[in-house]
Amino acid sequence: MEEHHNNAVLKWTGDYAVDGCGFIIEMDQVEYKAENENIISEDFKSDVIVNVSLTYEILHEETKITCFDSKNPEYRENIRIISIQKK
């Protein structure tokens, strides 16, 4: 089911090739991982948090992420981005 969040936060954590986690999306103090984050424009890559308006679907599954040379993986709820716009 499609949902919309007008006050989401998009965090760029760095490229996977250099131990980053790509994009992390935060909504209502919960962090999510987009299974299709490749559709997010390069313009969103920033050292600062970007406020966005987001239309998405919750996939009801978690994805394992290992970033920043961490030995312990973390888990984030998966979402599918339908549309994303800077605020």
PyMOL Python script that loads the backbone (N, CA, C, O; Angstrom):
from pymol import cmd

cmd.read_pdbstr("""\
ATOM      1  N   MET A   1       0.829  -1.175   0.000  1.00  0.00           N
ATOM      2  CA  MET A   1       0.000   0.000   0.000  1.00  0.00           C
ATOM      3  C   MET A   1       0.883   1.251   0.000  1.00  0.00           C
ATOM      4  O   MET A   1       1.831   1.359   0.777  1.00  0.00           O
ATOM      5  N   GLU A   2       0.562   2.156  -0.856  1.00  0.00           N
ATOM      6  CA  GLU A   2       1.329   3.392  -1.009  1.00  0.00           C
ATOM      7  C   GLU A   2       1.048   4.339   0.154  1.00  0.00           C
ATOM      8  O   GLU A   2      -0.100   4.537   0.553  1.00  0.00           O
ATOM      9  N   GLU A   3       2.139   4.926   0.693  1.00  0.00           N
ATOM     10  CA  GLU A   3       2.020   5.885   1.785  1.00  0.00           C
ATOM     11  C   GLU A   3       2.812   7.139   1.430  1.00  0.00           C
ATOM     12  O   GLU A   3       3.651   7.124   0.530  1.00  0.00           O
ATOM     13  N   HIS A   4       2.532   8.224   2.151  1.00  0.00           N
ATOM     14  CA  HIS A   4       3.240   9.480   1.904  1.00  0.00           C
ATOM     15  C   HIS A   4       3.694  10.058   3.240  1.00  0.00           C
ATOM     16  O   HIS A   4       2.970  10.010   4.234  1.00  0.00           O
ATOM     17  N   HIS A   5       4.908  10.606   3.241  1.00  0.00           N
ATOM     18  CA  HIS A   5       5.432  11.280   4.430  1.00  0.00           C
ATOM     19  C   HIS A   5       5.998  12.613   3.972  1.00  0.00           C
ATOM     20  O   HIS A   5       6.913  12.659   3.150  1.00  0.00           O
ATOM     21  N   ASN A   6       5.454  13.687   4.503  1.00  0.00           N
ATOM     22  CA  ASN A   6       5.841  15.024   4.053  1.00  0.00           C
ATOM     23  C   ASN A   6       7.088  15.554   4.746  1.00  0.00           C
ATOM     24  O   ASN A   6       7.662  16.549   4.304  1.00  0.00           O
ATOM     25  N   ASN A   7       7.517  14.902   5.830  1.00  0.00           N
ATOM     26  CA  ASN A   7       8.661  15.404   6.600  1.00  0.00           C
ATOM     27  C   ASN A   7       9.705  14.316   6.824  1.00  0.00           C
ATOM     28  O   ASN A   7      10.174  14.138   7.948  1.00  0.00           O
ATOM     29  N   ALA A   8      10.070  13.603   5.797  1.00  0.00           N
ATOM     30  CA  ALA A   8      11.101  12.580   5.900  1.00  0.00           C
ATOM     31  C   ALA A   8      12.478  13.235   5.822  1.00  0.00           C
ATOM     32  O   ALA A   8      12.624  14.361   5.347  1.00  0.00           O
ATOM     33  N   VAL A   9      13.474  12.508   6.296  1.00  0.00           N
ATOM     34  CA  VAL A   9      14.855  12.987   6.264  1.00  0.00           C
ATOM     35  C   VAL A   9      15.681  11.981   5.481  1.00  0.00           C
ATOM     36  O   VAL A   9      15.574  10.773   5.695  1.00  0.00           O
ATOM     37  N   LEU A  10      16.498  12.483   4.577  1.00  0.00           N
ATOM     38  CA  LEU A  10      17.373  11.635   3.767  1.00  0.00           C
ATOM     39  C   LEU A  10      18.815  11.904   4.181  1.00  0.00           C
ATOM     40  O   LEU A  10      19.272  13.047   4.175  1.00  0.00           O
ATOM     41  N   LYS A  11      19.526  10.835   4.540  1.00  0.00           N
ATOM     42  CA  LYS A  11      20.928  10.961   4.966  1.00  0.00           C
ATOM     43  C   LYS A  11      21.808  10.215   3.978  1.00  0.00           C
ATOM     44  O   LYS A  11      21.563   9.045   3.685  1.00  0.00           O
ATOM     45  N   TRP A  12      22.828  10.882   3.466  1.00  0.00           N
ATOM     46  CA  TRP A  12      23.822  10.245   2.599  1.00  0.00           C
ATOM     47  C   TRP A  12      24.990   9.826   3.486  1.00  0.00           C
ATOM     48  O   TRP A  12      25.631  10.669   4.115  1.00  0.00           O
ATOM     49  N   THR A  13      25.268   8.515   3.534  1.00  0.00           N
ATOM     50  CA  THR A  13      26.324   8.018   4.410  1.00  0.00           C
ATOM     51  C   THR A  13      27.590   7.650   3.657  1.00  0.00           C
ATOM     52  O   THR A  13      28.578   7.251   4.274  1.00  0.00           O
ATOM     53  N   GLY A  14      27.579   7.775   2.337  1.00  0.00           N
ATOM     54  CA  GLY A  14      28.757   7.472   1.533  1.00  0.00           C
ATOM     55  C   GLY A  14      28.552   6.258   0.644  1.00  0.00           C
ATOM     56  O   GLY A  14      27.634   5.463   0.841  1.00  0.00           O
ATOM     57  N   ASP A  15      29.434   6.139  -0.341  1.00  0.00           N
ATOM     58  CA  ASP A  15      29.358   5.031  -1.296  1.00  0.00           C
ATOM     59  C   ASP A  15      29.685   3.704  -0.626  1.00  0.00           C
ATOM     60  O   ASP A  15      30.492   3.642   0.302  1.00  0.00           O
ATOM     61  N   TYR A  16      29.050   2.651  -1.109  1.00  0.00           N
ATOM     62  CA  TYR A  16      29.307   1.305  -0.592  1.00  0.00           C
ATOM     63  C   TYR A  16      30.774   0.906  -0.801  1.00  0.00           C
ATOM     64  O   TYR A  16      31.350   0.186   0.013  1.00  0.00           O
ATOM     65  N   ALA A  17      31.359   1.375  -1.884  1.00  0.00           N
ATOM     66  CA  ALA A  17      32.744   1.009  -2.205  1.00  0.00           C
ATOM     67  C   ALA A  17      33.745   1.510  -1.167  1.00  0.00           C
ATOM     68  O   ALA A  17      34.852   0.983  -1.065  1.00  0.00           O
ATOM     69  N   VAL A  18      33.360   2.521  -0.402  1.00  0.00           N
ATOM     70  CA  VAL A  18      34.247   3.051   0.639  1.00  0.00           C
ATOM     71  C   VAL A  18      33.619   2.881   2.024  1.00  0.00           C
ATOM     72  O   VAL A  18      33.760   3.739   2.895  1.00  0.00           O
ATOM     73  N   ASP A  19      32.924   1.758   2.207  1.00  0.00           N
ATOM     74  CA  ASP A  19      32.312   1.371   3.483  1.00  0.00           C
ATOM     75  C   ASP A  19      31.166   2.262   3.944  1.00  0.00           C
ATOM     76  O   ASP A  19      30.826   2.272   5.127  1.00  0.00           O
ATOM     77  N   GLY A  20      30.568   3.008   3.024  1.00  0.00           N
ATOM     78  CA  GLY A  20      29.376   3.769   3.371  1.00  0.00           C
ATOM     79  C   GLY A  20      28.146   2.877   3.298  1.00  0.00           C
ATOM     80  O   GLY A  20      28.235   1.709   2.919  1.00  0.00           O
ATOM     81  N   CYS A  21      27.016   3.427   3.659  1.00  0.00           N
ATOM     82  CA  CYS A  21      25.740   2.683   3.618  1.00  0.00           C
ATOM     83  C   CYS A  21      24.776   3.254   2.595  1.00  0.00           C
ATOM     84  O   CYS A  21      23.590   2.924   2.615  1.00  0.00           O
ATOM     85  N   GLY A  22      25.260   4.104   1.701  1.00  0.00           N
ATOM     86  CA  GLY A  22      24.340   4.705   0.738  1.00  0.00           C
ATOM     87  C   GLY A  22      23.399   5.658   1.446  1.00  0.00           C
ATOM     88  O   GLY A  22      23.809   6.415   2.326  1.00  0.00           O
ATOM     89  N   PHE A  23      22.122   5.616   1.052  1.00  0.00           N
ATOM     90  CA  PHE A  23      21.114   6.499   1.636  1.00  0.00           C
ATOM     91  C   PHE A  23      20.369   5.797   2.762  1.00  0.00           C
ATOM     92  O   PHE A  23      20.027   4.619   2.658  1.00  0.00           O
ATOM     93  N   ILE A  24      20.125   6.527   3.828  1.00  0.00           N
ATOM     94  CA  ILE A  24      19.271   6.092   4.924  1.00  0.00           C
ATOM     95  C   ILE A  24      18.126   7.100   4.990  1.00  0.00           C
ATOM     96  O   ILE A  24      18.352   8.309   4.935  1.00  0.00           O
ATOM     97  N   ILE A  25      16.908   6.602   5.107  1.00  0.00           N
ATOM     98  CA  ILE A  25      15.732   7.460   5.200  1.00  0.00           C
ATOM     99  C   ILE A  25      15.202   7.376   6.624  1.00  0.00           C
ATOM    100  O   ILE A  25      15.052   6.286   7.175  1.00  0.00           O
ATOM    101  N   GLU A  26      14.922   8.528   7.215  1.00  0.00           N
ATOM    102  CA  GLU A  26      14.363   8.558   8.562  1.00  0.00           C
ATOM    103  C   GLU A  26      12.981   9.184   8.528  1.00  0.00           C
ATOM    104  O   GLU A  26      12.781  10.268   7.980  1.00  0.00           O
ATOM    105  N   MET A  27      12.032   8.478   9.127  1.00  0.00           N
ATOM    106  CA  MET A  27      10.667   8.993   9.268  1.00  0.00           C
ATOM    107  C   MET A  27      10.199   8.708  10.676  1.00  0.00           C
ATOM    108  O   MET A  27      10.249   7.562  11.123  1.00  0.00           O
ATOM    109  N   ASP A  28       9.749   9.723  11.381  1.00  0.00           N
ATOM    110  CA  ASP A  28       9.251   9.576  12.750  1.00  0.00           C
ATOM    111  C   ASP A  28      10.254   8.842  13.640  1.00  0.00           C
ATOM    112  O   ASP A  28       9.881   7.962  14.415  1.00  0.00           O
ATOM    113  N   GLN A  29      11.514   9.208  13.521  1.00  0.00           N
ATOM    114  CA  GLN A  29      12.620   8.693  14.337  1.00  0.00           C
ATOM    115  C   GLN A  29      12.918   7.213  14.100  1.00  0.00           C
ATOM    116  O   GLN A  29      13.550   6.574  14.941  1.00  0.00           O
ATOM    117  N   VAL A  30      12.474   6.658  12.971  1.00  0.00           N
ATOM    118  CA  VAL A  30      12.790   5.288  12.569  1.00  0.00           C
ATOM    119  C   VAL A  30      13.561   5.357  11.256  1.00  0.00           C
ATOM    120  O   VAL A  30      13.171   6.074  10.334  1.00  0.00           O
ATOM    121  N   GLU A  31      14.673   4.595  11.177  1.00  0.00           N
ATOM    122  CA  GLU A  31      15.483   4.580   9.960  1.00  0.00           C
ATOM    123  C   GLU A  31      15.063   3.431   9.052  1.00  0.00           C
ATOM    124  O   GLU A  31      14.791   2.322   9.511  1.00  0.00           O
ATOM    125  N   TYR A  32      15.016   3.720   7.755  1.00  0.00           N
ATOM    126  CA  TYR A  32      14.620   2.757   6.738  1.00  0.00           C
ATOM    127  C   TYR A  32      15.698   2.682   5.667  1.00  0.00           C
ATOM    128  O   TYR A  32      16.511   3.594   5.522  1.00  0.00           O
ATOM    129  N   LYS A  33      15.696   1.592   4.923  1.00  0.00           N
ATOM    130  CA  LYS A  33      16.599   1.404   3.791  1.00  0.00           C
ATOM    131  C   LYS A  33      15.737   1.157   2.558  1.00  0.00           C
ATOM    132  O   LYS A  33      14.867   0.287   2.567  1.00  0.00           O
ATOM    133  N   ALA A  34      15.979   1.923   1.504  1.00  0.00           N
ATOM    134  CA  ALA A  34      15.209   1.765   0.266  1.00  0.00           C
ATOM    135  C   ALA A  34      15.825   0.676  -0.596  1.00  0.00           C
ATOM    136  O   ALA A  34      17.017   0.713  -0.900  1.00  0.00           O
ATOM    137  N   GLU A  35      15.009  -0.288  -0.986  1.00  0.00           N
ATOM    138  CA  GLU A  35      15.513  -1.371  -1.824  1.00  0.00           C
ATOM    139  C   GLU A  35      15.833  -0.872  -3.230  1.00  0.00           C
ATOM    140  O   GLU A  35      16.575  -1.524  -3.963  1.00  0.00           O
ATOM    141  N   ASN A  36      15.290   0.260  -3.605  1.00  0.00           N
ATOM    142  CA  ASN A  36      15.540   0.831  -4.924  1.00  0.00           C
ATOM    143  C   ASN A  36      16.198   2.209  -4.814  1.00  0.00           C
ATOM    144  O   ASN A  36      15.847   3.130  -5.550  1.00  0.00           O
ATOM    145  N   GLU A  37      17.151   2.341  -3.893  1.00  0.00           N
ATOM    146  CA  GLU A  37      17.781   3.655  -3.669  1.00  0.00           C
ATOM    147  C   GLU A  37      18.522   4.166  -4.896  1.00  0.00           C
ATOM    148  O   GLU A  37      18.873   5.344  -4.964  1.00  0.00           O
ATOM    149  N   ASN A  38      18.760   3.292  -5.863  1.00  0.00           N
ATOM    150  CA  ASN A  38      19.445   3.720  -7.091  1.00  0.00           C
ATOM    151  C   ASN A  38      18.623   4.734  -7.886  1.00  0.00           C
ATOM    152  O   ASN A  38      19.159   5.378  -8.788  1.00  0.00           O
ATOM    153  N   ILE A  39      17.332   4.890  -7.574  1.00  0.00           N
ATOM    154  CA  ILE A  39      16.532   5.892  -8.289  1.00  0.00           C
ATOM    155  C   ILE A  39      16.692   7.292  -7.693  1.00  0.00           C
ATOM    156  O   ILE A  39      16.212   8.267  -8.270  1.00  0.00           O
ATOM    157  N   ILE A  40      17.365   7.396  -6.540  1.00  0.00           N
ATOM    158  CA  ILE A  40      17.585   8.704  -5.917  1.00  0.00           C
ATOM    159  C   ILE A  40      18.674   9.439  -6.693  1.00  0.00           C
ATOM    160  O   ILE A  40      19.759   8.900  -6.915  1.00  0.00           O
ATOM    161  N   SER A  41      18.384  10.644  -7.094  1.00  0.00           N
ATOM    162  CA  SER A  41      19.296  11.457  -7.897  1.00  0.00           C
ATOM    163  C   SER A  41      20.600  11.760  -7.155  1.00  0.00           C
ATOM    164  O   SER A  41      20.624  11.883  -5.931  1.00  0.00           O
ATOM    165  N   GLU A  42      21.663  11.875  -7.914  1.00  0.00           N
ATOM    166  CA  GLU A  42      22.974  12.265  -7.367  1.00  0.00           C
ATOM    167  C   GLU A  42      22.884  13.607  -6.630  1.00  0.00           C
ATOM    168  O   GLU A  42      23.691  13.879  -5.741  1.00  0.00           O
ATOM    169  N   ASP A  43      21.908  14.445  -6.994  1.00  0.00           N
ATOM    170  CA  ASP A  43      21.730  15.755  -6.362  1.00  0.00           C
ATOM    171  C   ASP A  43      21.435  15.652  -4.871  1.00  0.00           C
ATOM    172  O   ASP A  43      21.622  16.622  -4.136  1.00  0.00           O
ATOM    173  N   PHE A  44      20.973  14.482  -4.413  1.00  0.00           N
ATOM    174  CA  PHE A  44      20.637  14.300  -3.013  1.00  0.00           C
ATOM    175  C   PHE A  44      21.850  13.920  -2.163  1.00  0.00           C
ATOM    176  O   PHE A  44      21.772  13.927  -0.934  1.00  0.00           O
ATOM    177  N   LYS A  45      22.964  13.590  -2.807  1.00  0.00           N
ATOM    178  CA  LYS A  45      24.171  13.237  -2.050  1.00  0.00           C
ATOM    179  C   LYS A  45      24.746  14.503  -1.428  1.00  0.00           C
ATOM    180  O   LYS A  45      25.203  15.404  -2.132  1.00  0.00           O
ATOM    181  N   SER A  46      24.717  14.558  -0.101  1.00  0.00           N
ATOM    182  CA  SER A  46      25.112  15.771   0.601  1.00  0.00           C
ATOM    183  C   SER A  46      25.662  15.401   1.968  1.00  0.00           C
ATOM    184  O   SER A  46      25.273  14.388   2.549  1.00  0.00           O
ATOM    185  N   ASP A  47      26.564  16.221   2.476  1.00  0.00           N
ATOM    186  CA  ASP A  47      27.101  16.022   3.817  1.00  0.00           C
ATOM    187  C   ASP A  47      26.117  16.464   4.896  1.00  0.00           C
ATOM    188  O   ASP A  47      26.329  16.211   6.082  1.00  0.00           O
ATOM    189  N   VAL A  48      25.050  17.119   4.480  1.00  0.00           N
ATOM    190  CA  VAL A  48      24.035  17.569   5.431  1.00  0.00           C
ATOM    191  C   VAL A  48      22.756  16.772   5.207  1.00  0.00           C
ATOM    192  O   VAL A  48      22.533  16.221   4.129  1.00  0.00           O
ATOM    193  N   ILE A  49      21.939  16.722   6.219  1.00  0.00           N
ATOM    194  CA  ILE A  49      20.648  16.035   6.132  1.00  0.00           C
ATOM    195  C   ILE A  49      19.749  16.803   5.167  1.00  0.00           C
ATOM    196  O   ILE A  49      19.709  18.033   5.191  1.00  0.00           O
ATOM    197  N   VAL A  50      19.032  16.071   4.322  1.00  0.00           N
ATOM    198  CA  VAL A  50      18.134  16.683   3.340  1.00  0.00           C
ATOM    199  C   VAL A  50      16.696  16.346   3.726  1.00  0.00           C
ATOM    200  O   VAL A  50      16.342  15.173   3.854  1.00  0.00           O
ATOM    201  N   ASN A  51      15.876  17.363   3.909  1.00  0.00           N
ATOM    202  CA  ASN A  51      14.460  17.155   4.190  1.00  0.00           C
ATOM    203  C   ASN A  51      13.742  16.881   2.877  1.00  0.00           C
ATOM    204  O   ASN A  51      13.917  17.600   1.893  1.00  0.00           O
ATOM    205  N   VAL A  52      12.924  15.820   2.878  1.00  0.00           N
ATOM    206  CA  VAL A  52      12.258  15.401   1.648  1.00  0.00           C
ATOM    207  C   VAL A  52      10.794  15.078   1.912  1.00  0.00           C
ATOM    208  O   VAL A  52      10.375  14.808   3.038  1.00  0.00           O
ATOM    209  N   SER A  53      10.047  15.120   0.832  1.00  0.00           N
ATOM    210  CA  SER A  53       8.681  14.623   0.793  1.00  0.00           C
ATOM    211  C   SER A  53       8.758  13.294   0.050  1.00  0.00           C
ATOM    212  O   SER A  53       9.318  13.228  -1.044  1.00  0.00           O
ATOM    213  N   LEU A  54       8.204  12.245   0.631  1.00  0.00           N
ATOM    214  CA  LEU A  54       8.443  10.897   0.138  1.00  0.00           C
ATOM    215  C   LEU A  54       7.130  10.126  -0.013  1.00  0.00           C
ATOM    216  O   LEU A  54       6.303  10.100   0.897  1.00  0.00           O
ATOM    217  N   THR A  55       6.956   9.502  -1.178  1.00  0.00           N
ATOM    218  CA  THR A  55       5.880   8.542  -1.381  1.00  0.00           C
ATOM    219  C   THR A  55       6.554   7.182  -1.488  1.00  0.00           C
ATOM    220  O   THR A  55       7.529   7.029  -2.224  1.00  0.00           O
ATOM    221  N   TYR A  56       6.043   6.194  -0.757  1.00  0.00           N
ATOM    222  CA  TYR A  56       6.756   4.923  -0.623  1.00  0.00           C
ATOM    223  C   TYR A  56       5.794   3.790  -0.287  1.00  0.00           C
ATOM    224  O   TYR A  56       4.615   4.009  -0.008  1.00  0.00           O
ATOM    225  N   GLU A  57       6.330   2.573  -0.321  1.00  0.00           N
ATOM    226  CA  GLU A  57       5.634   1.393   0.156  1.00  0.00           C
ATOM    227  C   GLU A  57       6.532   0.715   1.191  1.00  0.00           C
ATOM    228  O   GLU A  57       7.736   0.577   0.975  1.00  0.00           O
ATOM    229  N   ILE A  58       5.952   0.298   2.303  1.00  0.00           N
ATOM    230  CA  ILE A  58       6.703  -0.500   3.275  1.00  0.00           C
ATOM    231  C   ILE A  58       6.644  -1.951   2.811  1.00  0.00           C
ATOM    232  O   ILE A  58       5.564  -2.457   2.506  1.00  0.00           O
ATOM    233  N   LEU A  59       7.784  -2.622   2.752  1.00  0.00           N
ATOM    234  CA  LEU A  59       7.862  -3.973   2.207  1.00  0.00           C
ATOM    235  C   LEU A  59       7.737  -5.062   3.265  1.00  0.00           C
ATOM    236  O   LEU A  59       7.677  -6.245   2.928  1.00  0.00           O
ATOM    237  N   HIS A  60       7.696  -4.683   4.535  1.00  0.00           N
ATOM    238  CA  HIS A  60       7.535  -5.628   5.644  1.00  0.00           C
ATOM    239  C   HIS A  60       8.611  -6.713   5.657  1.00  0.00           C
ATOM    240  O   HIS A  60       8.344  -7.890   5.901  1.00  0.00           O
ATOM    241  N   GLU A  61       9.823  -6.272   5.389  1.00  0.00           N
ATOM    242  CA  GLU A  61      11.001  -7.138   5.512  1.00  0.00           C
ATOM    243  C   GLU A  61      12.173  -6.248   5.877  1.00  0.00           C
ATOM    244  O   GLU A  61      12.146  -5.041   5.636  1.00  0.00           O
ATOM    245  N   GLU A  62      13.195  -6.843   6.457  1.00  0.00           N
ATOM    246  CA  GLU A  62      14.379  -6.074   6.846  1.00  0.00           C
ATOM    247  C   GLU A  62      15.539  -6.408   5.927  1.00  0.00           C
ATOM    248  O   GLU A  62      15.607  -7.492   5.348  1.00  0.00           O
ATOM    249  N   THR A  63      16.441  -5.458   5.808  1.00  0.00           N
ATOM    250  CA  THR A  63      17.665  -5.684   5.061  1.00  0.00           C
ATOM    251  C   THR A  63      18.840  -5.538   6.014  1.00  0.00           C
ATOM    252  O   THR A  63      18.823  -4.693   6.909  1.00  0.00           O
ATOM    253  N   LYS A  64      19.846  -6.355   5.820  1.00  0.00           N
ATOM    254  CA  LYS A  64      21.047  -6.310   6.652  1.00  0.00           C
ATOM    255  C   LYS A  64      22.038  -5.344   6.010  1.00  0.00           C
ATOM    256  O   LYS A  64      22.323  -5.433   4.815  1.00  0.00           O
ATOM    257  N   ILE A  65      22.555  -4.428   6.808  1.00  0.00           N
ATOM    258  CA  ILE A  65      23.569  -3.508   6.306  1.00  0.00           C
ATOM    259  C   ILE A  65      24.784  -3.554   7.226  1.00  0.00           C
ATOM    260  O   ILE A  65      24.656  -3.627   8.448  1.00  0.00           O
ATOM    261  N   THR A  66      25.948  -3.510   6.621  1.00  0.00           N
ATOM    262  CA  THR A  66      27.204  -3.444   7.361  1.00  0.00           C
ATOM    263  C   THR A  66      27.981  -2.267   6.799  1.00  0.00           C
ATOM    264  O   THR A  66      28.367  -2.267   5.630  1.00  0.00           O
ATOM    265  N   CYS A  67      28.205  -1.278   7.626  1.00  0.00           N
ATOM    266  CA  CYS A  67      28.826  -0.042   7.153  1.00  0.00           C
ATOM    267  C   CYS A  67      29.948   0.391   8.080  1.00  0.00           C
ATOM    268  O   CYS A  67      30.056  -0.061   9.220  1.00  0.00           O
ATOM    269  N   PHE A  68      30.763   1.266   7.564  1.00  0.00           N
ATOM    270  CA  PHE A  68      31.784   1.947   8.353  1.00  0.00           C
ATOM    271  C   PHE A  68      32.718   0.972   9.056  1.00  0.00           C
ATOM    272  O   PHE A  68      33.095   1.190  10.207  1.00  0.00           O
ATOM    273  N   ASP A  69      33.087  -0.090   8.375  1.00  0.00           N
ATOM    274  CA  ASP A  69      34.020  -1.068   8.923  1.00  0.00           C
ATOM    275  C   ASP A  69      33.486  -1.775  10.170  1.00  0.00           C
ATOM    276  O   ASP A  69      34.259  -2.326  10.954  1.00  0.00           O
ATOM    277  N   SER A  70      32.194  -1.759  10.347  1.00  0.00           N
ATOM    278  CA  SER A  70      31.590  -2.405  11.511  1.00  0.00           C
ATOM    279  C   SER A  70      31.598  -3.917  11.340  1.00  0.00           C
ATOM    280  O   SER A  70      31.346  -4.427  10.248  1.00  0.00           O
ATOM    281  N   LYS A  71      31.879  -4.610  12.389  1.00  0.00           N
ATOM    282  CA  LYS A  71      31.846  -6.076  12.375  1.00  0.00           C
ATOM    283  C   LYS A  71      30.430  -6.593  12.626  1.00  0.00           C
ATOM    284  O   LYS A  71      30.107  -7.736  12.302  1.00  0.00           O
ATOM    285  N   ASN A  72      29.597  -5.738  13.206  1.00  0.00           N
ATOM    286  CA  ASN A  72      28.236  -6.138  13.550  1.00  0.00           C
ATOM    287  C   ASN A  72      27.234  -5.545  12.563  1.00  0.00           C
ATOM    288  O   ASN A  72      27.103  -4.324  12.475  1.00  0.00           O
ATOM    289  N   PRO A  73      26.529  -6.393  11.822  1.00  0.00           N
ATOM    290  CA  PRO A  73      25.535  -5.858  10.890  1.00  0.00           C
ATOM    291  C   PRO A  73      24.365  -5.233  11.643  1.00  0.00           C
ATOM    292  O   PRO A  73      24.063  -5.601  12.779  1.00  0.00           O
ATOM    293  N   GLU A  74      23.723  -4.289  10.987  1.00  0.00           N
ATOM    294  CA  GLU A  74      22.514  -3.672  11.517  1.00  0.00           C
ATOM    295  C   GLU A  74      21.382  -4.003  10.560  1.00  0.00           C
ATOM    296  O   GLU A  74      21.621  -4.361   9.407  1.00  0.00           O
ATOM    297  N   TYR A  75      20.166  -3.884  11.033  1.00  0.00           N
ATOM    298  CA  TYR A  75      18.998  -4.211  10.210  1.00  0.00           C
ATOM    299  C   TYR A  75      18.094  -2.992  10.118  1.00  0.00           C
ATOM    300  O   TYR A  75      17.887  -2.280  11.100  1.00  0.00           O
ATOM    301  N   ARG A  76      17.561  -2.765   8.929  1.00  0.00           N
ATOM    302  CA  ARG A  76      16.635  -1.662   8.686  1.00  0.00           C
ATOM    303  C   ARG A  76      15.423  -2.204   7.925  1.00  0.00           C
ATOM    304  O   ARG A  76      15.546  -3.092   7.081  1.00  0.00           O
ATOM    305  N   GLU A  77      14.267  -1.656   8.240  1.00  0.00           N
ATOM    306  CA  GLU A  77      13.045  -1.984   7.512  1.00  0.00           C
ATOM    307  C   GLU A  77      13.204  -1.536   6.055  1.00  0.00           C
ATOM    308  O   GLU A  77      13.690  -0.438   5.784  1.00  0.00           O
ATOM    309  N   ASN A  78      12.794  -2.385   5.140  1.00  0.00           N
ATOM    310  CA  ASN A  78      12.882  -2.062   3.711  1.00  0.00           C
ATOM    311  C   ASN A  78      11.655  -1.288   3.246  1.00  0.00           C
ATOM    312  O   ASN A  78      10.523  -1.590   3.624  1.00  0.00           O
ATOM    313  N   ILE A  79      11.914  -0.282   2.416  1.00  0.00           N
ATOM    314  CA  ILE A  79      10.824   0.417   1.734  1.00  0.00           C
ATOM    315  C   ILE A  79      11.163   0.482   0.254  1.00  0.00           C
ATOM    316  O   ILE A  79      12.311   0.292  -0.148  1.00  0.00           O
ATOM    317  N   ARG A  80      10.146   0.754  -0.543  1.00  0.00           N
ATOM    318  CA  ARG A  80      10.325   0.999  -1.978  1.00  0.00           C
ATOM    319  C   ARG A  80       9.893   2.437  -2.239  1.00  0.00           C
ATOM    320  O   ARG A  80       8.752   2.808  -1.964  1.00  0.00           O
ATOM    321  N   ILE A  81      10.808   3.246  -2.770  1.00  0.00           N
ATOM    322  CA  ILE A  81      10.502   4.640  -3.070  1.00  0.00           C
ATOM    323  C   ILE A  81       9.665   4.709  -4.336  1.00  0.00           C
ATOM    324  O   ILE A  81       9.995   4.094  -5.350  1.00  0.00           O
ATOM    325  N   ILE A  82       8.585   5.460  -4.264  1.00  0.00           N
ATOM    326  CA  ILE A  82       7.757   5.719  -5.447  1.00  0.00           C
ATOM    327  C   ILE A  82       8.095   7.090  -5.999  1.00  0.00           C
ATOM    328  O   ILE A  82       8.246   7.261  -7.209  1.00  0.00           O
ATOM    329  N   SER A  83       8.215   8.072  -5.106  1.00  0.00           N
ATOM    330  CA  SER A  83       8.667   9.405  -5.521  1.00  0.00           C
ATOM    331  C   SER A  83       9.330  10.087  -4.333  1.00  0.00           C
ATOM    332  O   SER A  83       8.999   9.834  -3.174  1.00  0.00           O
ATOM    333  N   ILE A  84      10.283  10.967  -4.663  1.00  0.00           N
ATOM    334  CA  ILE A  84      11.009  11.702  -3.612  1.00  0.00           C
ATOM    335  C   ILE A  84      11.306  13.098  -4.142  1.00  0.00           C
ATOM    336  O   ILE A  84      11.745  13.269  -5.279  1.00  0.00           O
ATOM    337  N   GLN A  85      11.056  14.099  -3.285  1.00  0.00           N
ATOM    338  CA  GLN A  85      11.318  15.488  -3.672  1.00  0.00           C
ATOM    339  C   GLN A  85      11.944  16.235  -2.513  1.00  0.00           C
ATOM    340  O   GLN A  85      11.574  16.032  -1.357  1.00  0.00           O
ATOM    341  N   LYS A  86      12.897  17.102  -2.828  1.00  0.00           N
ATOM    342  CA  LYS A  86      13.484  17.964  -1.797  1.00  0.00           C
ATOM    343  C   LYS A  86      12.419  18.965  -1.354  1.00  0.00           C
ATOM    344  O   LYS A  86      11.572  19.403  -2.133  1.00  0.00           O
ATOM    345  N   LYS A  87      12.500  19.305  -0.063  1.00  0.00           N
ATOM    346  CA  LYS A  87      11.564  20.296   0.482  1.00  0.00           C
ATOM    347  C   LYS A  87      12.214  21.652   0.500  1.00  0.00           C
ATOM    348  O   LYS A  87      11.595  22.629   0.923  1.00  0.00           O
TER     349      LYS A  87
END
""", "prot")
cmd.dss("prot")
cmd.show_as("cartoon", "prot")
cmd.util.cbc("prot")
cmd.orient("prot")
